[in-house]
Amino acid sequence: MRTNVLIYEDNENLRHSLVELLSREKEFNVIGDYPNCLKVETELQKLHPDVVLMDIDLPEINGIEAVKKIRANNTKVHILMLTVFDDTTSVFDALYAGANGYLLKKYVSTRLIDAIKDVLEGGSPMSPGIARLIINDIQQKGAPKSAIDYNLTPREIDVLISLAKGNSYKMVADDLTISIETVRSHIKNVYDKLHVQSQGEAISKALREGLID
């Protein structure tokens, strides 16, 4: 079955390049490409994408606000941010809004296909340097807050840390020597305890509150 991809990018040349790039891959089907997110809720309900590629710097409604609109009605679609912004605030805001991954545009030609495949497998793909940016931010905060208030187990913390590195479910399982089903079970427990609905939200909340290092 082909993966349906929906694109939001206001740069016409880049948008057309994304469509062309994905059209070369048999497993992907571009079902729509738009220069703005003014009708994002209606378009998602009509087109039912598996993956959304979302620019941040869009006119009238920016990509982060669009992600929030999507997540208010759809927690299952995979959202990959495509942006030129590599600052901590943009990364955290995008993840907190519900994005599953964060790819800098300068890496699109070489990393987009793998990033989409990774996000479909449950990973949180990030461009080189973004994970380091997040880790540096955590380190600057000093000692992390205790996870006791959320009743997170040591293994659940391990899973969160591995996910924050951009690992897919399979990579987390290999890293911790557990099954993918066990990984899914831990993630479900994390969602319940942190009161979140997506992997991006869980990672962002854990990072913001110093629950993982």
C-alpha positions as CSV (number, residue, x, y, z in Angstrom):
1,M,0.0,0.0,0.0
2,R,1.3,3.4,-0.9
3,T,1.9,6.2,1.6
4,N,-0.3,9.3,1.0
5,V,1.6,12.5,1.6
6,L,0.2,16.0,1.9
7,I,2.5,19.0,1.6
8,Y,2.3,22.6,3.0
9,E,5.0,24.8,1.6
10,D,4.7,28.4,0.4
11,N,7.9,28.4,-1.7
12,E,6.6,27.3,-5.0
13,N,9.9,26.0,-6.4
14,L,10.6,24.0,-3.3
15,R,7.0,22.7,-3.2
16,H,7.3,21.5,-6.7
17,S,10.7,19.9,-6.0
18,L,9.2,18.0,-3.0
19,V,6.4,16.7,-5.2
20,E,8.9,15.6,-7.9
21,L,11.2,14.0,-5.3
22,L,8.4,12.0,-3.8
23,S,6.9,11.1,-7.2
24,R,10.1,9.2,-8.0
25,E,9.5,6.8,-5.1
26,K,6.9,4.1,-5.9
27,E,5.8,3.8,-2.2
28,F,4.7,7.4,-2.0
29,N,1.7,9.2,-3.4
30,V,1.4,13.0,-3.1
31,I,-2.3,13.7,-2.7
32,G,-2.0,17.4,-2.3
33,D,0.4,20.4,-2.1
34,Y,-0.6,23.8,-0.8
35,P,1.0,27.2,-0.3
36,N,-0.9,27.9,3.0
37,C,-2.8,26.2,5.8
38,L,-6.0,28.2,5.7
39,K,-8.1,25.1,5.0
40,V,-5.9,22.6,6.7
41,E,-8.7,21.0,8.8
42,T,-11.0,20.5,5.8
43,E,-8.2,19.3,3.6
44,L,-7.1,16.6,6.1
45,Q,-10.7,15.4,6.6
46,K,-11.1,15.2,2.8
47,L,-7.7,13.7,1.8
48,H,-6.8,11.4,4.7
49,P,-3.0,11.7,4.4
50,D,-0.6,9.3,6.2
51,V,2.1,11.9,6.4
52,V,2.0,15.7,6.4
53,L,5.1,17.7,5.4
54,M,4.7,21.1,7.1
55,D,6.7,24.3,6.7
56,I,6.8,26.5,9.8
57,D,7.0,30.0,8.1
58,L,3.7,30.0,6.3
59,P,1.6,33.1,5.5
60,E,-1.4,34.0,7.7
61,I,-1.4,30.7,9.7
62,N,2.1,29.4,10.6
63,G,3.0,25.7,10.5
64,I,3.0,25.3,14.3
65,E,-0.5,26.7,14.6
66,A,-1.5,24.5,11.8
67,V,-0.1,21.5,13.6
68,K,-2.2,22.4,16.7
69,K,-5.3,22.6,14.5
70,I,-4.5,19.2,13.1
71,R,-3.9,17.6,16.5
72,A,-7.2,18.9,17.8
73,N,-9.0,16.5,15.5
74,N,-6.4,14.0,14.4
75,T,-3.8,12.4,16.6
76,K,-2.7,9.6,14.2
77,V,-1.4,11.4,11.1
78,H,2.4,11.7,11.1
79,I,3.6,15.3,10.8
80,L,7.2,16.1,9.7
81,M,8.2,19.8,10.0
82,L,10.3,21.2,7.1
83,T,12.0,24.4,8.0
84,V,15.0,26.7,8.0
85,F,14.7,27.4,11.7
86,D,17.1,25.5,13.9
87,D,16.6,27.4,17.2
88,T,15.5,25.7,20.4
89,T,12.2,27.5,20.6
90,S,11.0,26.5,17.2
91,V,12.0,22.9,17.8
92,F,10.3,22.7,21.1
93,D,7.2,24.6,19.9
94,A,6.8,22.3,17.0
95,L,7.2,19.1,19.1
96,Y,4.9,20.4,21.8
97,A,2.3,21.2,19.1
98,G,2.4,17.6,18.1
99,A,4.9,17.3,15.3
100,N,6.6,13.8,15.0
101,G,9.9,15.0,13.4
102,Y,11.9,18.1,12.5
103,L,14.0,18.3,9.3
104,L,15.9,21.3,8.1
105,K,15.3,22.2,4.5
106,K,18.9,22.0,3.6
107,Y,18.8,18.3,4.2
108,V,15.6,17.6,2.2
109,S,17.2,16.2,-0.9
110,T,19.3,13.7,0.9
111,R,17.3,12.8,4.1
112,L,13.6,13.4,3.4
113,I,12.8,9.9,2.1
114,D,14.5,8.2,5.0
115,A,12.8,10.7,7.5
116,I,9.4,9.8,6.2
117,K,10.1,6.1,6.4
118,D,11.4,6.6,9.9
119,V,8.4,8.6,11.1
120,L,6.1,5.9,9.7
121,E,7.9,3.3,11.8
122,G,7.3,5.3,14.9
123,G,10.5,7.3,15.0
124,S,11.1,11.1,15.5
125,P,13.6,11.9,12.8
126,M,15.6,15.1,13.3
127,S,18.3,16.8,11.2
128,P,21.9,16.5,12.3
129,G,22.5,19.1,15.0
130,I,18.8,19.3,16.2
131,A,19.2,16.4,18.7
132,R,22.5,18.0,19.9
133,L,20.6,21.3,20.3
134,I,18.0,19.6,22.5
135,I,20.7,17.8,24.6
136,N,22.6,21.1,25.1
137,D,19.4,22.8,26.2
138,I,18.8,20.1,28.7
139,Q,22.3,20.2,30.1
140,Q,22.1,24.0,30.5
141,K,19.0,23.6,32.7
142,G,21.1,21.7,35.3
143,A,19.8,18.8,37.3
144,P,16.6,17.4,35.9
145,K,13.4,17.5,37.9
146,S,12.3,14.2,39.5
147,A,10.0,12.0,37.5
148,I,8.4,10.8,40.7
149,D,5.4,13.2,40.4
150,Y,4.5,11.4,37.2
151,N,5.2,7.9,38.5
152,L,7.4,7.2,35.5
153,T,9.4,4.0,35.9
154,P,13.2,3.9,35.1
155,R,12.4,1.8,32.0
156,E,9.8,4.4,30.8
157,I,12.5,7.1,31.2
158,D,14.9,5.0,29.2
159,V,12.3,4.7,26.4
160,L,11.7,8.5,26.4
161,I,15.5,9.2,26.3
162,S,15.9,6.9,23.3
163,L,12.9,8.4,21.5
164,A,14.3,11.9,22.1
165,K,17.4,10.9,20.2
166,G,15.3,10.3,17.2
167,N,15.2,6.5,17.4
168,S,12.3,4.6,15.8
169,Y,10.4,2.0,17.9
170,K,12.6,-0.7,16.4
171,M,15.8,1.1,17.3
172,V,14.5,1.7,20.8
173,A,13.8,-2.0,21.2
174,D,17.3,-2.9,20.0
175,D,18.8,-0.2,22.2
176,L,17.1,-1.5,25.3
177,T,17.0,-5.2,24.4
178,I,13.2,-5.4,24.6
179,S,10.5,-6.2,22.0
180,I,8.7,-3.6,19.9
181,E,5.5,-4.5,21.7
182,T,7.1,-3.8,25.0
183,V,8.2,-0.5,23.7
184,R,4.6,0.3,22.6
185,S,3.4,-0.7,26.0
186,H,5.8,1.6,27.8
187,I,4.9,4.5,25.4
188,K,1.2,4.0,26.1
189,N,1.9,4.2,29.8
190,V,4.0,7.4,29.3
191,Y,1.2,9.0,27.4
192,D,-1.2,8.2,30.2
193,K,1.1,9.5,32.9
194,L,2.1,12.7,31.2
195,H,-1.4,13.3,29.9
196,V,-0.3,13.7,26.3
197,Q,-1.6,12.2,23.0
198,S,1.5,11.9,20.8
199,Q,5.1,11.0,20.8
200,G,6.1,14.6,20.0
201,E,4.1,15.9,22.9
202,A,5.6,13.4,25.3
203,I,9.2,14.2,24.2
204,S,8.6,17.9,24.4
205,K,7.0,17.8,27.8
206,A,9.8,15.5,29.2
207,L,12.4,17.9,27.8
208,R,10.7,21.1,29.0
209,E,10.2,19.8,32.5
210,G,13.7,18.2,32.8
211,L,12.3,14.7,33.1
212,I,15.0,13.2,30.8
213,D,18.6,14.1,30.3
